[in-house]
Amino acid sequence: MPLDPTKHADWEIAEAAEADMKTVYRLGEELGLEKEELLPHGHYVAKLDFKRILERLKDKPDCKYVDVTAITPTPLGEGKSTTTMGLTQGLGKRNKNVIAAIRQPSGGPTMNIKGSAAGGGLSQCIPLTPFSLGLTGDINAIMNAHNLAMVALTSRIQHEFNYDDEQWAKRKQKRLNIDPRNVEMKWIIDFCAQALRDITIGHGGKMDGFMMKSGFAIAVSSEVMAILSVATDLKDMRERMGRIVVAYDKKGNPVTTEDLEVAGAMTAWMVEALNPNLMQTLEGQPVLVHAGPFANIAIGQSSIIADRVGLKLGEYHLTESGFGADIGFEKFWNLKCRFSGLKPNAAVLVATIRALKCHGGAPIPVPGRPMPEEYMKENVGWVEEGCKNLVHHINTVKKAGINPVVCINAFYTDTNNEINAVRRIAEEAGARVAVSKHWQYGGDGALELADAVIDACNEPNDFKFLYELDTPVRTRIEMIAEQVYGADGVEYTPEALAKAKRMEADPEISKLGTCMVKTHLSLSDNPNLKGVPTGWKLLVRDILTYKGAGFIVPVAGAIKLMPGTSSDPAYRRVDVDTETGKVKGYSKDRISSSPCYCRLQ
């Protein structure tokens, strides 16, 4: 019998389940994989040779394709990973051959507040420790590839500065004349290190580099991670890697990784990372883990490659998008589906009573602190007011022509009156609604949700993009701000406006996709505005160019590409049993304060 999630922490539940989990060899057999297609990393984690699989199954029709997104989450999350695992288990209980694709967690939130996003309660991805601590090294490969570009850039600036024209001519290399004041990229690290956001490098003599301003972003915000998300094969990845704009020369022309002659070496770091990782739910269904989180500052999608593999191997393939439908789903809709050519059959919109109360006027919960008492008491009024946010997201999904299924991600403190209010309002807005208690009961608690998803997938839809790529850059940004976020318009800083005009005049860049950077905690660019804010304009303060990934990146509000570490981070409670080598931890309250995240506690 599985442990009771109301009495045990997520890590305890995962550890107990891992005693009986399937080996990757058995998972491979159940998926119908051939021996050479499975690349084990131990007995319970493997990579999949996607190229072999897709070639062998190229004539097999794709299965049903479902995206999992959410309403605007509380600071504790909304339970998309938990729901993805629970729905996978529920469909398994309905005897469906189902595969899920989720994103690999970042070391930043794992060692900070949120936890590893493996799910929670009786709906988790296991084994938990490798999932939480680097898995098969994909993010390390991304860091090495990205930082190698920065090494190439900074060393080139140093050497060009130290050599005169005659000396440089002997090197038989073209001078790039890089402008050290106009560098597009930063270094990356996979932790929340706010002290590294803005730094000065190159202190010392001429042998110690060129003194210039620089900084760090978190690893998963790297364009290399974005390329891993959208690349379709190794050739595509290599071409994209060479298009990365690292900096600009003194005339304002872009300097790419190909110009720095480092794109090939960067790709060499990424060859193995291109293969998706195979894990499993607590109940033994296969889970593909590939690409990274943070849809607020990155594309935040499980990879196109993982989805293409899942669509060939199962009857239902579930894929997870980061944060709310305004961010993660919008990027799934207008970027990932555009690049992949894949069209979803349905979308699951996850909502918790807690988050709806938060949007309806309840005190905003603070990660790391006990949940305010108000969340433990019935308040239908708060829930009804918060449902305005839910309805906004339902309408966003419907704009894509997709059938929305609202999942009420139920917690044992929710009341029937609160749940009934959500059901009534969501159905009036034109969505299917299912109550799911997968956190507490696993697949058995997700049967209503599974049935609703099966029904939605059997209905035709009219999938369409919000914009075409020949739509002008600023018009596209305004369409997303007004039609997805609910803004009254867009304002630009002088720097962002100048960049937008330059991009619109560039025939290559003007036709790239649009990957917004915005807080996930509000529909607006102000994280403190809950519900459905009105009377505001989106402030775009910068626009980055991710030419390799294939999009421009407008940066809205005060959001940072490097999060900060809290005063009470999770790493304080992580240790190792020196006798067994097992990673252990503890929770101050024993039970995670949220059903939405599996914490390494």
Protein Blocks (a to p, Z undefined) as FASTA:
>chain_A
ZZdfklbcfklmmmmmmmmcccfklmmmmnopafklpccehjkbccddfklmmmmmmmpc
cddddddddddddfkbnolmmmmmmmmmmmmmnopacddddddddfklmmmmnononagh
jbccddfklmmnopnommmmmmmmmmmmmmmmmmmmmmmmmpcfklmmmnopacekiafk
lcfbdcddfbdcfklmpccehiacfknopadddddddfklpmklmmmmmpcbfklmmmmm
mmpcfbdcfkopacdfklnopmmmmmmmmmmmmpccddddfkopacddedjehkllmnop
acfklmmmmmmmmmbdcdddehjfklmmmmmmmmmmmmnopacfbdcddddfklmmmmno
pacddehiacdfklmpccfklmmmmmmmmmmmmmmmmmnopacdddddddfkbcfklmmm
mmmmmmmnopacdddfklmnommlmmmmmmmmmmmmmpccddddfbdfklcfklmmmmmm
mmmnopabdcddfklmmmmmmmmmpmklmmpccdddddfkbfblbfklghjaehiacddf
bdcddfknopacddehjbdfbdcddfbdfklmgccdfknopacdddfklpacbfkbccdZ
Z
